[in-house]
Amino acid sequence: MAKGHRKTPEEKAAVAKQKRKQRRAKRKKEARDNLTKEEILQDDRFFCIAGYTSGGAPYGVTWEEKDLKPWEDLEENE
């Protein structure tokens, strides 16, 4: 009886990397699907996250561009 093909360490690493990429994409999609249109995505760098690059990096309007400190209330500056 012939033995099955054993994966090399490089093949195993490539499979693991692909699975991580798929899980990351699924989590991002689920997060986007769970948002209502009124919700604004923010983090410590971005006041408003407009979207994500294909590599997963966020882009949008930074707190600095809005002349605000992260999580500063907009009403405090009016």
PQR file with spaces between the fields and no chain letter, atoms N, CA, C, O and H, PARSE charges and radii, in Angstrom:
ATOM       1  N    MET     1       0.843   -1.177    0.000 -0.4000 1.5000
ATOM       2  CA   MET     1       0.000    0.000    0.000 -0.0000 2.0000
ATOM       3  C    MET     1       0.886    1.237    0.000  0.5500 1.7000
ATOM       4  O    MET     1       1.830    1.327    0.784 -0.5500 1.4000
ATOM       5  N    ALA     2       0.586    2.192   -0.876 -0.4000 1.5000
ATOM       6  CA   ALA     2       1.402    3.395   -1.013 -0.0000 2.0000
ATOM       7  C    ALA     2       1.098    4.374    0.101  0.5500 1.7000
ATOM       8  O    ALA     2      -0.048    4.525    0.523 -0.5500 1.4000
ATOM       9  H    ALA     2      -0.182    2.119   -1.513  0.4000 1.0000
ATOM      10  N    LYS     3       2.149    5.042    0.573 -0.4000 1.5000
ATOM      11  CA   LYS     3       1.988    6.053    1.622 -0.0000 2.0000
ATOM      12  C    LYS     3       1.515    7.353    0.998  0.5500 1.7000
ATOM      13  O    LYS     3       1.843    7.648   -0.152 -0.5500 1.4000
ATOM      14  H    LYS     3       3.080    4.920    0.231  0.4000 1.0000
ATOM      15  N    GLY     4       0.754    8.123    1.738 -0.4000 1.5000
ATOM      16  CA   GLY     4       0.268    9.425    1.276 -0.0000 2.0000
ATOM      17  C    GLY     4       1.395   10.442    1.238  0.5500 1.7000
ATOM      18  O    GLY     4       2.437   10.256    1.866 -0.5500 1.4000
ATOM      19  H    GLY     4       0.488    7.883    2.672  0.4000 1.0000
ATOM      20  N    HIS     5       1.179   11.496    0.510 -0.4000 1.5000
ATOM      21  CA   HIS     5       2.155   12.576    0.391 -0.0000 2.0000
ATOM      22  C    HIS     5       2.275   13.314    1.717  0.5500 1.7000
ATOM      23  O    HIS     5       1.272   13.763    2.272 -0.5500 1.4000
ATOM      24  H    HIS     5       0.332   11.647    0.000  0.4000 1.0000
ATOM      25  N    ARG     6       3.478   13.439    2.220 -0.4000 1.5000
ATOM      26  CA   ARG     6       3.712   14.203    3.439 -0.0000 2.0000
ATOM      27  C    ARG     6       4.068   15.626    3.056  0.5500 1.7000
ATOM      28  O    ARG     6       4.889   15.853    2.167 -0.5500 1.4000
ATOM      29  H    ARG     6       4.293   13.075    1.769  0.4000 1.0000
ATOM      30  N    LYS     7       3.456   16.570    3.722 -0.4000 1.5000
ATOM      31  CA   LYS     7       3.704   17.978    3.417 -0.0000 2.0000
ATOM      32  C    LYS     7       5.046   18.405    3.991  0.5500 1.7000
ATOM      33  O    LYS     7       5.432   18.013    5.093 -0.5500 1.4000
ATOM      34  H    LYS     7       2.790   16.386    4.445  0.4000 1.0000
ATOM      35  N    THR     8       5.735   19.212    3.220 -0.4000 1.5000
ATOM      36  CA   THR     8       6.998   19.783    3.691 -0.0000 2.0000
ATOM      37  C    THR     8       6.678   20.899    4.671  0.5500 1.7000
ATOM      38  O    THR     8       5.545   21.379    4.706 -0.5500 1.4000
ATOM      39  H    THR     8       5.421   19.531    2.325  0.4000 1.0000
ATOM      40  N    PRO     9       7.659   21.322    5.472 -0.5600 1.5000
ATOM      41  CA   PRO     9       7.424   22.453    6.385  0.2800 2.0000
ATOM      42  C    PRO     9       6.966   23.717    5.636  0.5500 1.7000
ATOM      43  O    PRO     9       6.156   24.490    6.147 -0.5500 1.4000
ATOM      44  N    GLU    10       7.494   23.912    4.428 -0.4000 1.5000
ATOM      45  CA   GLU    10       7.098   25.083    3.641 -0.0000 2.0000
ATOM      46  C    GLU    10       5.627   24.997    3.228  0.5500 1.7000
ATOM      47  O    GLU    10       4.902   25.991    3.253 -0.5500 1.4000
ATOM      48  H    GLU    10       8.152   23.284    4.014  0.4000 1.0000
ATOM      49  N    GLU    11       5.203   23.786    2.846 -0.4000 1.5000
ATOM      50  CA   GLU    11       3.797   23.594    2.465 -0.0000 2.0000
ATOM      51  C    GLU    11       2.883   23.797    3.668  0.5500 1.7000
ATOM      52  O    GLU    11       1.828   24.422    3.556 -0.5500 1.4000
ATOM      53  H    GLU    11       5.793   22.979    2.826  0.4000 1.0000
ATOM      54  N    LYS    12       3.291   23.265    4.822 -0.4000 1.5000
ATOM      55  CA   LYS    12       2.499   23.443    6.033 -0.0000 2.0000
ATOM      56  C    LYS    12       2.390   24.919    6.393  0.5500 1.7000
ATOM      57  O    LYS    12       1.316   25.383    6.776 -0.5500 1.4000
ATOM      58  H    LYS    12       4.147   22.757    4.913  0.4000 1.0000
ATOM      59  N    ALA    13       3.487   25.661    6.275 -0.4000 1.5000
ATOM      60  CA   ALA    13       3.479   27.087    6.580 -0.0000 2.0000
ATOM      61  C    ALA    13       2.573   27.849    5.615  0.5500 1.7000
ATOM      62  O    ALA    13       1.854   28.762    6.021 -0.5500 1.4000
ATOM      63  H    ALA    13       4.359   25.284    5.963  0.4000 1.0000
ATOM      64  N    ALA    14       2.610   27.474    4.350 -0.4000 1.5000
ATOM      65  CA   ALA    14       1.765   28.137    3.347 -0.0000 2.0000
ATOM      66  C    ALA    14       0.290   27.878    3.625  0.5500 1.7000
ATOM      67  O    ALA    14      -0.536   28.779    3.486 -0.5500 1.4000
ATOM      68  H    ALA    14       3.194   26.733    4.020  0.4000 1.0000
ATOM      69  N    VAL    15      -0.042   26.655    4.015 -0.4000 1.5000
ATOM      70  CA   VAL    15      -1.433   26.309    4.331 -0.0000 2.0000
ATOM      71  C    VAL    15      -1.882   27.090    5.572  0.5500 1.7000
ATOM      72  O    VAL    15      -2.983   27.639    5.596 -0.5500 1.4000
ATOM      73  H    VAL    15       0.630   25.923    4.128  0.4000 1.0000
ATOM      74  N    ALA    16      -1.041   27.137    6.584 -0.4000 1.5000
ATOM      75  CA   ALA    16      -1.380   27.864    7.808 -0.0000 2.0000
ATOM      76  C    ALA    16      -1.571   29.350    7.519  0.5500 1.7000
ATOM      77  O    ALA    16      -2.487   29.972    8.055 -0.5500 1.4000
ATOM      78  H    ALA    16      -0.146   26.691    6.564  0.4000 1.0000
ATOM      79  N    LYS    17      -0.711   29.922    6.674 -0.4000 1.5000
ATOM      80  CA   LYS    17      -0.814   31.342    6.318 -0.0000 2.0000
ATOM      81  C    LYS    17      -2.128   31.608    5.584  0.5500 1.7000
ATOM      82  O    LYS    17      -2.804   32.601    5.854 -0.5500 1.4000
ATOM      83  H    LYS    17       0.033   29.417    6.239  0.4000 1.0000
ATOM      84  N    GLN    18      -2.482   30.729    4.665 -0.4000 1.5000
ATOM      85  CA   GLN    18      -3.727   30.888    3.912 -0.0000 2.0000
ATOM      86  C    GLN    18      -4.940   30.796    4.843  0.5500 1.7000
ATOM      87  O    GLN    18      -5.900   31.551    4.690 -0.5500 1.4000
ATOM      88  H    GLN    18      -1.933   29.923    4.446  0.4000 1.0000
ATOM      89  N    LYS    19      -4.895   29.868    5.811 -0.4000 1.5000
ATOM      90  CA   LYS    19      -6.004   29.724    6.754 -0.0000 2.0000
ATOM      91  C    LYS    19      -6.141   30.973    7.623  0.5500 1.7000
ATOM      92  O    LYS    19      -7.257   31.419    7.892 -0.5500 1.4000
ATOM      93  H    LYS    19      -4.115   29.254    5.936  0.4000 1.0000
ATOM      94  N    ARG    20      -5.004   31.545    8.069 -0.4000 1.5000
ATOM      95  CA   ARG    20      -5.047   32.778    8.864 -0.0000 2.0000
ATOM      96  C    ARG    20      -5.651   33.912    8.049  0.5500 1.7000
ATOM      97  O    ARG    20      -6.467   34.687    8.548 -0.5500 1.4000
ATOM      98  H    ARG    20      -4.098   31.183    7.850  0.4000 1.0000
ATOM      99  N    LYS    21      -5.239   33.998    6.784 -0.4000 1.5000
ATOM     100  CA   LYS    21      -5.756   35.050    5.898 -0.0000 2.0000
ATOM     101  C    LYS    21      -7.263   34.907    5.717  0.5500 1.7000
ATOM     102  O    LYS    21      -7.987   35.902    5.729 -0.5500 1.4000
ATOM     103  H    LYS    21      -4.577   33.368    6.379  0.4000 1.0000
ATOM     104  N    GLN    22      -7.741   33.671    5.551 -0.4000 1.5000
ATOM     105  CA   GLN    22      -9.170   33.423    5.384 -0.0000 2.0000
ATOM     106  C    GLN    22      -9.948   33.765    6.656  0.5500 1.7000
ATOM     107  O    GLN    22     -11.033   34.342    6.588 -0.5500 1.4000
ATOM     108  H    GLN    22      -7.153   32.863    5.542  0.4000 1.0000
ATOM     109  N    ARG    23      -9.386   33.404    7.824 -0.4000 1.5000
ATOM     110  CA   ARG    23     -10.054   33.719    9.091 -0.0000 2.0000
ATOM     111  C    ARG    23     -10.133   35.230    9.293  0.5500 1.7000
ATOM     112  O    ARG    23     -11.161   35.746    9.730 -0.5500 1.4000
ATOM     113  H    ARG    23      -8.505   32.935    7.879  0.4000 1.0000
ATOM     114  N    ARG    24      -9.035   35.946    8.972 -0.4000 1.5000
ATOM     115  CA   ARG    24      -8.999   37.401    9.105 -0.0000 2.0000
ATOM     116  C    ARG    24     -10.047   38.039    8.198  0.5500 1.7000
ATOM     117  O    ARG    24     -10.773   38.940    8.620 -0.5500 1.4000
ATOM     118  H    ARG    24      -8.200   35.526    8.617  0.4000 1.0000
ATOM     119  N    ALA    25     -10.126   37.577    6.960 -0.4000 1.5000
ATOM     120  CA   ALA    25     -11.099   38.120    6.012 -0.0000 2.0000
ATOM     121  C    ALA    25     -12.519   37.851    6.499  0.5500 1.7000
ATOM     122  O    ALA    25     -13.393   38.710    6.378 -0.5500 1.4000
ATOM     123  H    ALA    25      -9.537   36.846    6.617  0.4000 1.0000
ATOM     124  N    LYS    26     -12.748   36.667    7.045 -0.4000 1.5000
ATOM     125  CA   LYS    26     -14.082   36.323    7.548 -0.0000 2.0000
ATOM     126  C    LYS    26     -14.456   37.218    8.729  0.5500 1.7000
ATOM     127  O    LYS    26     -15.585   37.702    8.805 -0.5500 1.4000
ATOM     128  H    LYS    26     -12.038   35.969    7.143  0.4000 1.0000
ATOM     129  N    ARG    27     -13.511   37.442    9.656 -0.4000 1.5000
ATOM     130  CA   ARG    27     -13.795   38.307   10.804 -0.0000 2.0000
ATOM     131  C    ARG    27     -14.106   39.728   10.355  0.5500 1.7000
ATOM     132  O    ARG    27     -15.020   40.360   10.886 -0.5500 1.4000
ATOM     133  H    ARG    27     -12.594   37.049    9.595  0.4000 1.0000
ATOM     134  N    LYS    28     -13.353   40.237    9.380 -0.4000 1.5000
ATOM     135  CA   LYS    28     -13.597   41.590    8.876 -0.0000 2.0000
ATOM     136  C    LYS    28     -14.968   41.691    8.226  0.5500 1.7000
ATOM     137  O    LYS    28     -15.700   42.658    8.437 -0.5500 1.4000
ATOM     138  H    LYS    28     -12.611   39.724    8.949  0.4000 1.0000
ATOM     139  N    LYS    29     -15.304   40.684    7.433 -0.4000 1.5000
ATOM     140  CA   LYS    29     -16.611   40.690    6.768 -0.0000 2.0000
ATOM     141  C    LYS    29     -17.725   40.649    7.807  0.5500 1.7000
ATOM     142  O    LYS    29     -18.706   41.384    7.697 -0.5500 1.4000
ATOM     143  H    LYS    29     -14.710   39.899    7.261  0.4000 1.0000
ATOM     144  N    GLU    30     -17.577   39.793    8.814 -0.4000 1.5000
ATOM     145  CA   GLU    30     -18.595   39.698    9.855 -0.0000 2.0000
ATOM     146  C    GLU    30     -18.731   41.022   10.596  0.5500 1.7000
ATOM     147  O    GLU    30     -19.842   41.453   10.905 -0.5500 1.4000
ATOM     148  H    GLU    30     -16.780   39.196    8.904  0.4000 1.0000
ATOM     149  N    ALA    31     -17.597   41.672   10.882 -0.4000 1.5000
ATOM     150  CA   ALA    31     -17.638   42.961   11.571 -0.0000 2.0000
ATOM     151  C    ALA    31     -18.362   43.998   10.720  0.5500 1.7000
ATOM     152  O    ALA    31     -19.186   44.757   11.230 -0.5500 1.4000
ATOM     153  H    ALA    31     -16.695   41.322   10.631  0.4000 1.0000
ATOM     154  N    ARG    32     -18.057   44.033    9.426 -0.4000 1.5000
ATOM     155  CA   ARG    32     -18.736   44.982    8.529 -0.0000 2.0000
ATOM     156  C    ARG    32     -20.223   44.670    8.441  0.5500 1.7000
ATOM     157  O    ARG    32     -21.050   45.582    8.448 -0.5500 1.4000
ATOM     158  H    ARG    32     -17.387   43.417    9.011  0.4000 1.0000
ATOM     159  N    ASP    33     -20.565   43.404    8.359 -0.4000 1.5000
ATOM     160  CA   ASP    33     -21.964   43.008    8.242 -0.0000 2.0000
ATOM     161  C    ASP    33     -22.763   43.352    9.497  0.5500 1.7000
ATOM     162  O    ASP    33     -23.971   43.581    9.421 -0.5500 1.4000
ATOM     163  H    ASP    33     -19.893   42.663    8.353  0.4000 1.0000
ATOM     164  N    ASN    34     -22.092   43.389   10.652 -0.4000 1.5000
ATOM     165  CA   ASN    34     -22.781   43.663   11.913 -0.0000 2.0000
ATOM     166  C    ASN    34     -22.985   45.150   12.175  0.5500 1.7000
ATOM     167  O    ASN    34     -23.697   45.509   13.113 -0.5500 1.4000
ATOM     168  H    ASN    34     -21.111   43.204   10.713  0.4000 1.0000
ATOM     169  N    LEU    35     -22.392   46.007   11.389 -0.4000 1.5000
ATOM     170  CA   LEU    35     -22.513   47.444   11.594 -0.0000 2.0000
ATOM     171  C    LEU    35     -23.776   47.987   10.933  0.5500 1.7000
ATOM     172  O    LEU    35     -24.185   47.535    9.864 -0.5500 1.4000
ATOM     173  H    LEU    35     -21.814   45.715   10.627  0.4000 1.0000
ATOM     174  N    THR    36     -24.361   48.937   11.580 -0.4000 1.5000
ATOM     175  CA   THR    36     -25.439   49.660   10.926 -0.0000 2.0000
ATOM     176  C    THR    36     -24.820   50.854   10.224  0.5500 1.7000
ATOM     177  O    THR    36     -23.682   51.222   10.517 -0.5500 1.4000
ATOM     178  H    THR    36     -24.029   49.304   12.449  0.4000 1.0000
ATOM     179  N    LYS    37     -25.541   51.456    9.313 -0.4000 1.5000
ATOM     180  CA   LYS    37     -24.997   52.580    8.552 -0.0000 2.0000
ATOM     181  C    LYS    37     -24.658   53.766    9.439  0.5500 1.7000
ATOM     182  O    LYS    37     -23.785   54.560    9.090 -0.5500 1.4000
ATOM     183  H    LYS    37     -26.465   51.157    9.075  0.4000 1.0000
ATOM     184  N    GLU    38     -25.329   53.905   10.581 -0.4000 1.5000
ATOM     185  CA   GLU    38     -25.092   55.039   11.460 -0.0000 2.0000
ATOM     186  C    GLU    38     -23.809   54.895   12.269  0.5500 1.7000
ATOM     187  O    GLU    38     -23.272   55.887   12.763 -0.5500 1.4000
ATOM     188  H    GLU    38     -26.039   53.260   10.865  0.4000 1.0000
ATOM     189  N    GLU    39     -23.323   53.685   12.404 -0.4000 1.5000
ATOM     190  CA   GLU    39     -22.137   53.471   13.220 -0.0000 2.0000
ATOM     191  C    GLU    39     -20.877   53.901   12.472  0.5500 1.7000
ATOM     192  O    GLU    39     -20.757   53.712   11.261 -0.5500 1.4000
ATOM     193  H    GLU    39     -23.760   52.880   12.002  0.4000 1.0000
ATOM     194  N    ILE    40     -19.952   54.476   13.215 -0.4000 1.5000
ATOM     195  CA   ILE    40     -18.675   54.907   12.646 -0.0000 2.0000
ATOM     196  C    ILE    40     -17.578   54.063   13.276  0.5500 1.7000
ATOM     197  O    ILE    40     -17.506   53.934   14.498 -0.5500 1.4000
ATOM     198  H    ILE    40     -20.050   54.630   14.198  0.4000 1.0000
ATOM     199  N    LEU    41     -16.730   53.494   12.439 -0.4000 1.5000
ATOM     200  CA   LEU    41     -15.592   52.724   12.941 -0.0000 2.0000
ATOM     201  C    LEU    41     -14.489   53.680   13.352  0.5500 1.7000
ATOM     202  O    LEU    41     -14.132   54.584   12.597 -0.5500 1.4000
ATOM     203  H    LEU    41     -16.789   53.599   11.446  0.4000 1.0000
ATOM     204  N    GLN    42     -13.945   53.484   14.557 -0.4000 1.5000
ATOM     205  CA   GLN    42     -12.856   54.300   15.062 -0.0000 2.0000
ATOM     206  C    GLN    42     -11.842   53.405   15.754  0.5500 1.7000
ATOM     207  O    GLN    42     -12.149   52.288   16.171 -0.5500 1.4000
ATOM     208  H    GLN    42     -14.235   52.750   15.171  0.4000 1.0000
ATOM     209  N    ASP    43     -10.619   53.927   15.866 -0.4000 1.5000
ATOM     210  CA   ASP    43      -9.621   53.281   16.697 -0.0000 2.0000
ATOM     211  C    ASP    43      -8.730   54.375   17.260  0.5500 1.7000
ATOM     212  O    ASP    43      -9.048   55.557   17.126 -0.5500 1.4000
ATOM     213  H    ASP    43     -10.369   54.834   15.528  0.4000 1.0000
ATOM     214  N    ASP    44      -7.623   54.006   17.885 -0.4000 1.5000
ATOM     215  CA   ASP    44      -6.751   55.003   18.498 -0.0000 2.0000
ATOM     216  C    ASP    44      -6.051   55.899   17.489  0.5500 1.7000
ATOM     217  O    ASP    44      -5.544   56.957   17.860 -0.5500 1.4000
ATOM     218  H    ASP    44      -7.364   53.046   17.994  0.4000 1.0000
ATOM     219  N    ARG    45      -6.010   55.505   16.229 -0.4000 1.5000
ATOM     220  CA   ARG    45      -5.357   56.295   15.191 -0.0000 2.0000
ATOM     221  C    ARG    45      -6.362   57.025   14.304  0.5500 1.7000
ATOM     222  O    ARG    45      -6.112   58.156   13.887 -0.5500 1.4000
ATOM     223  H    ARG    45      -6.422   54.645   15.927  0.4000 1.0000
ATOM     224  N    PHE    46      -7.496   56.386   14.012 -0.4000 1.5000
ATOM     225  CA   PHE    46      -8.451   56.947   13.068 -0.0000 2.0000
ATOM     226  C    PHE    46      -9.734   57.416   13.748  0.5500 1.7000
ATOM     227  O    PHE    46     -10.363   56.680   14.508 -0.5500 1.4000
ATOM     228  H    PHE    46      -7.699   55.468   14.351  0.4000 1.0000
ATOM     229  N    PHE    47     -10.102   58.659   13.453 -0.4000 1.5000
ATOM     230  CA   PHE    47     -11.378   59.211   13.887 -0.0000 2.0000
ATOM     231  C    PHE    47     -12.514   58.493   13.161  0.5500 1.7000
ATOM     232  O    PHE    47     -13.545   58.169   13.751 -0.5500 1.4000
ATOM     233  H    PHE    47      -9.591   59.257   12.836  0.4000 1.0000
ATOM     234  N    CYS    48     -12.302   58.253   11.871 -0.4000 1.5000
ATOM     235  CA   CYS    48     -13.291   57.557   11.058 -0.0000 2.0000
ATOM     236  C    CYS    48     -12.562   56.607   10.110  0.5500 1.7000
ATOM     237  O    CYS    48     -11.784   57.046    9.263 -0.5500 1.4000
ATOM     238  H    CYS    48     -11.464   58.516   11.391  0.4000 1.0000
ATOM     239  N    ILE    49     -12.811   55.330   10.251 -0.4000 1.5000
ATOM     240  CA   ILE    49     -12.214   54.341    9.361 -0.0000 2.0000
ATOM     241  C    ILE    49     -13.152   54.163    8.179  0.5500 1.7000
ATOM     242  O    ILE    49     -14.267   53.662    8.325 -0.5500 1.4000
ATOM     243  H    ILE    49     -13.443   54.973   10.939  0.4000 1.0000
ATOM     244  N    ALA    50     -12.688   54.581    7.002 -0.4000 1.5000
ATOM     245  CA   ALA    50     -13.514   54.516    5.798 -0.0000 2.0000
ATOM     246  C    ALA    50     -13.519   53.119    5.191  0.5500 1.7000
ATOM     247  O    ALA    50     -14.489   52.722    4.545 -0.5500 1.4000
ATOM     248  H    ALA    50     -11.782   54.987    6.883  0.4000 1.0000
ATOM     249  N    GLY    51     -12.436   52.376    5.400 -0.4000 1.5000
ATOM     250  CA   GLY    51     -12.344   51.040    4.836 -0.0000 2.0000
ATOM     251  C    GLY    51     -10.997   50.425    5.149  0.5500 1.7000
ATOM     252  O    GLY    51     -10.236   50.927    5.976 -0.5500 1.4000
ATOM     253  H    GLY    51     -11.648   52.699    5.925  0.4000 1.0000
ATOM     254  N    TYR    52     -10.723   49.334    4.473 -0.4000 1.5000
ATOM     255  CA   TYR    52      -9.479   48.595    4.685 -0.0000 2.0000
ATOM     256  C    TYR    52      -8.844   48.271    3.342  0.5500 1.7000
ATOM     257  O    TYR    52      -9.539   47.971    2.371 -0.5500 1.4000
ATOM     258  H    TYR    52     -11.341   48.926    3.801  0.4000 1.0000
ATOM     259  N    THR    53      -7.513   48.335    3.296 -0.4000 1.5000
ATOM     260  CA   THR    53      -6.806   47.953    2.082 -0.0000 2.0000
ATOM     261  C    THR    53      -6.884   46.446    1.917  0.5500 1.7000
ATOM     262  O    THR    53      -7.315   45.743    2.831 -0.5500 1.4000
ATOM     263  H    THR    53      -6.949   48.580    4.085  0.4000 1.0000
ATOM     264  N    SER    54      -6.473   45.944    0.762 -0.4000 1.5000
ATOM     265  CA   SER    54      -6.494   44.494    0.531 -0.0000 2.0000
ATOM     266  C    SER    54      -5.571   43.768    1.505  0.5500 1.7000
ATOM     267  O    SER    54      -5.763   42.584    1.782 -0.5500 1.4000
ATOM     268  H    SER    54      -6.123   46.516    0.020  0.4000 1.0000
ATOM     269  N    GLY    55      -4.572   44.475    2.022 -0.4000 1.5000
ATOM     270  CA   GLY    55      -3.664   43.889    3.007 -0.0000 2.0000
ATOM     271  C    GLY    55      -4.193   43.965    4.429  0.5500 1.7000
ATOM     272  O    GLY    55      -3.569   43.446    5.354 -0.5500 1.4000
ATOM     273  H    GLY    55      -4.415   45.437    1.796  0.4000 1.0000
ATOM     274  N    GLY    56      -5.354   44.617    4.610 -0.4000 1.5000
ATOM     275  CA   GLY    56      -5.965   44.677    5.930 -0.0000 2.0000
ATOM     276  C    GLY    56      -5.693   45.945    6.713  0.5500 1.7000
ATOM     277  O    GLY    56      -6.164   46.070    7.844 -0.5500 1.4000
ATOM     278  H    GLY    56      -5.861   45.039    3.858  0.4000 1.0000
ATOM     279  N    ALA    57      -4.948   46.894    6.153 -0.4000 1.5000
ATOM     280  CA   ALA    57      -4.654   48.141    6.855 -0.0000 2.0000
ATOM     281  C    ALA    57      -5.843   49.097    6.740  0.5500 1.7000
ATOM     282  O    ALA    57      -6.405   49.263    5.658 -0.5500 1.4000
ATOM     283  H    ALA    57      -4.566   46.792    5.234  0.4000 1.0000
ATOM     284  N    PRO    58      -6.229   49.733    7.867 -0.5600 1.5000
ATOM     285  CA   PRO    58      -7.346   50.672    7.805  0.2800 2.0000
ATOM     286  C    PRO    58      -6.923   51.987    7.148  0.5500 1.7000
ATOM     287  O    PRO    58      -5.748   52.354    7.163 -0.5500 1.4000
ATOM     288  N    TYR    59      -7.905   52.690    6.571 -0.4000 1.5000
ATOM     289  CA   TYR    59      -7.653   54.034    6.056 -0.0000 2.0000
ATOM     290  C    TYR    59      -8.874   54.895    6.335  0.5500 1.7000
ATOM     291  O    TYR    59      -9.990   54.392    6.461 -0.5500 1.4000
ATOM     292  H    TYR    59      -8.860   52.392    6.559  0.4000 1.0000
ATOM     293  N    GLY    60      -8.646   56.192    6.428 -0.4000 1.5000
ATOM     294  CA   GLY    60      -9.744   57.104    6.702 -0.0000 2.0000
ATOM     295  C    GLY    60      -9.217   58.420    7.221  0.5500 1.7000
ATOM     296  O    GLY    60      -8.124   58.847    6.850 -0.5500 1.4000
ATOM     297  H    GLY    60      -7.739   56.601    6.325  0.4000 1.0000
ATOM     298  N    VAL    61      -9.999   59.077    8.091 -0.4000 1.5000
ATOM     299  CA   VAL    61      -9.661   60.375    8.656 -0.0000 2.0000
ATOM     300  C    VAL    61      -9.031   60.155   10.029  0.5500 1.7000
ATOM     301  O    VAL    61      -9.619   59.499   10.889 -0.5500 1.4000
ATOM     302  H    VAL    61     -10.887   58.730    8.393  0.4000 1.0000
ATOM     303  N    THR    62      -7.832   60.706   10.233 -0.4000 1.5000
ATOM     304  CA   THR    62      -7.154   60.527   11.512 -0.0000 2.0000
ATOM     305  C    THR    62      -7.663   61.540   12.533  0.5500 1.7000
ATOM     306  O    THR    62      -8.253   62.561   12.178 -0.5500 1.4000
ATOM     307  H    THR    62      -7.354   61.239    9.534  0.4000 1.0000
ATOM     308  N    TRP    63      -7.424   61.237   13.804 -0.4000 1.5000
ATOM     309  CA   TRP    63      -7.767   62.166   14.879 -0.0000 2.0000
ATOM     310  C    TRP    63      -7.010   63.478   14.684  0.5500 1.7000
ATOM     311  O    TRP    63      -7.556   64.559   14.904 -0.5500 1.4000
ATOM     312  H    TRP    63      -6.945   60.408   14.092  0.4000 1.0000
ATOM     313  N    GLU    64      -5.748   63.371   14.270 -0.4000 1.5000
ATOM     314  CA   GLU    64      -4.910   64.555   14.061 -0.0000 2.0000
ATOM     315  C    GLU    64      -5.507   65.464   12.990  0.5500 1.7000
ATOM     316  O    GLU    64      -5.504   66.686   13.136 -0.5500 1.4000
ATOM     317  H    GLU    64      -5.304   62.493   14.091  0.4000 1.0000
ATOM     318  N    GLU    65      -6.020   64.867   11.915 -0.4000 1.5000
ATOM     319  CA   GLU    65      -6.634   65.660   10.849 -0.0000 2.0000
ATOM     320  C    GLU    65      -7.869   66.412   11.351  0.5500 1.7000
ATOM     321  O    GLU    65      -8.212   67.469   10.820 -0.5500 1.4000
ATOM     322  H    GLU    65      -6.023   63.874   11.796  0.4000 1.0000
ATOM     323  N    LYS    66      -8.524   65.877   12.353 -0.4000 1.5000
ATOM     324  CA   LYS    66      -9.707   66.519   12.940 -0.0000 2.0000
ATOM     325  C    LYS    66      -9.331   67.454   14.089  0.5500 1.7000
ATOM     326  O    LYS    66     -10.204   68.038   14.730 -0.5500 1.4000
ATOM     327  H    LYS    66      -8.246   65.019   12.784  0.4000 1.0000
ATOM     328  N    ASP    67      -8.013   67.594   14.350 -0.4000 1.5000
ATOM     329  CA   ASP    67      -7.511   68.398   15.477 -0.0000 2.0000
ATOM     330  C    ASP    67      -8.111   67.944   16.808  0.5500 1.7000
ATOM     331  O    ASP    67      -8.472   68.762   17.654 -0.5500 1.4000
ATOM     332  H    ASP    67      -7.303   67.119   13.829  0.4000 1.0000
ATOM     333  N    LEU    68      -8.208   66.635   16.974 -0.4000 1.5000
ATOM     334  CA   LEU    68      -8.718   66.034   18.202 -0.0000 2.0000
ATOM     335  C    LEU    68      -7.722   65.029   18.753  0.5500 1.7000
ATOM     336  O    LEU    68      -6.905   64.468   18.023 -0.5500 1.4000
ATOM     337  H    LEU    68      -7.914   65.971   16.286  0.4000 1.0000
ATOM     338  N    LYS    69      -7.810   64.816   20.057 -0.4000 1.5000
ATOM     339  CA   LYS    69      -7.058   63.730   20.678 -0.0000 2.0000
ATOM     340  C    LYS    69      -7.930   62.482   20.577  0.5500 1.7000
ATOM     341  O    LYS    69      -9.156   62.589   20.557 -0.5500 1.4000
ATOM     342  H    LYS    69      -8.473   65.271   20.650  0.4000 1.0000
ATOM     343  N    PRO    70      -7.314   61.297   20.514 -0.5600 1.5000
ATOM     344  CA   PRO    70      -8.135   60.076   20.420  0.2800 2.0000
ATOM     345  C    PRO    70      -9.214   60.019   21.492  0.5500 1.7000
ATOM     346  O    PRO    70      -8.950   60.221   22.678 -0.5500 1.4000
ATOM     347  N    TRP    71     -10.419   59.741   21.052 -0.4000 1.5000
ATOM     348  CA   TRP    71     -11.623   59.562   21.863 -0.0000 2.0000
ATOM     349  C    TRP    71     -12.103   60.859   22.509  0.5500 1.7000
ATOM     350  O    TRP    71     -12.956   60.820   23.396 -0.5500 1.4000
ATOM     351  H    TRP    71     -10.633   59.577   20.089  0.4000 1.0000
ATOM     352  N    GLU    72     -11.571   62.012   22.082 -0.4000 1.5000
ATOM     353  CA   GLU    72     -12.027   63.292   22.599 -0.0000 2.0000
ATOM     354  C    GLU    72     -13.447   63.552   22.100  0.5500 1.7000
ATOM     355  O    GLU    72     -13.765   63.268   20.945 -0.5500 1.4000
ATOM     356  H    GLU    72     -10.878   62.044   21.362  0.4000 1.0000
ATOM     357  N    ASP    73     -14.273   64.077   22.946 -0.4000 1.5000
ATOM     358  CA   ASP    73     -15.666   64.365   22.597 -0.0000 2.0000
ATOM     359  C    ASP    73     -15.718   65.566   21.654  0.5500 1.7000
ATOM     360  O    ASP    73     -15.081   66.586   21.917 -0.5500 1.4000
ATOM     361  H    ASP    73     -14.015   64.307   23.884  0.4000 1.0000
ATOM     362  N    LEU    74     -16.456   65.458   20.580 -0.4000 1.5000
ATOM     363  CA   LEU    74     -16.559   66.536   19.604 -0.0000 2.0000
ATOM     364  C    LEU    74     -17.153   67.801   20.223  0.5500 1.7000
ATOM     365  O    LEU    74     -16.753   68.908   19.863 -0.5500 1.4000
ATOM     366  H    LEU    74     -16.974   64.629   20.366  0.4000 1.0000
ATOM     367  N    GLU    75     -18.095   67.651   21.143 -0.4000 1.5000
ATOM     368  CA   GLU    75     -18.752   68.800   21.738 -0.0000 2.0000
ATOM     369  C    GLU    75     -17.805   69.642   22.573  0.5500 1.7000
ATOM     370  O    GLU    75     -18.048   70.835   22.755 -0.5500 1.4000
ATOM     371  H    GLU    75     -18.420   66.752   21.436  0.4000 1.0000
ATOM     372  N    GLU    76     -16.732   69.053   23.087 -0.4000 1.5000
ATOM     373  CA   GLU    76     -15.763   69.802   23.897 -0.0000 2.0000
ATOM     374  C    GLU    76     -15.049   70.854   23.052  0.5500 1.7000
ATOM     375  O    GLU    76     -14.580   71.849   23.605 -0.5500 1.4000
ATOM     376  H    GLU    76     -16.535   68.083   22.939  0.4000 1.0000
ATOM     377  N    ASN    77     -14.948   70.672   21.736 -0.4000 1.5000
ATOM     378  CA   ASN    77     -14.205   71.578   20.873 -0.0000 2.0000
ATOM     379  C    ASN    77     -15.084   72.592   20.158  0.5500 1.7000
ATOM     380  O    ASN    77     -14.566   73.413   19.401 -0.5500 1.4000
ATOM     381  H    ASN    77     -15.329   69.864   21.287  0.4000 1.0000
ATOM     382  N    GLU    78     -16.359   72.565   20.366 -0.4000 1.5000
ATOM     383  CA   GLU    78     -17.257   73.494   19.653 -0.0000 2.0000
ATOM     384  C    GLU    78     -17.429   74.781   20.394  0.5500 1.7000
ATOM     385  O    GLU    78     -18.148   75.667   19.934 -0.5500 1.4000
ATOM     386  H    GLU    78     -16.780   71.898   20.981  0.4000 1.0000
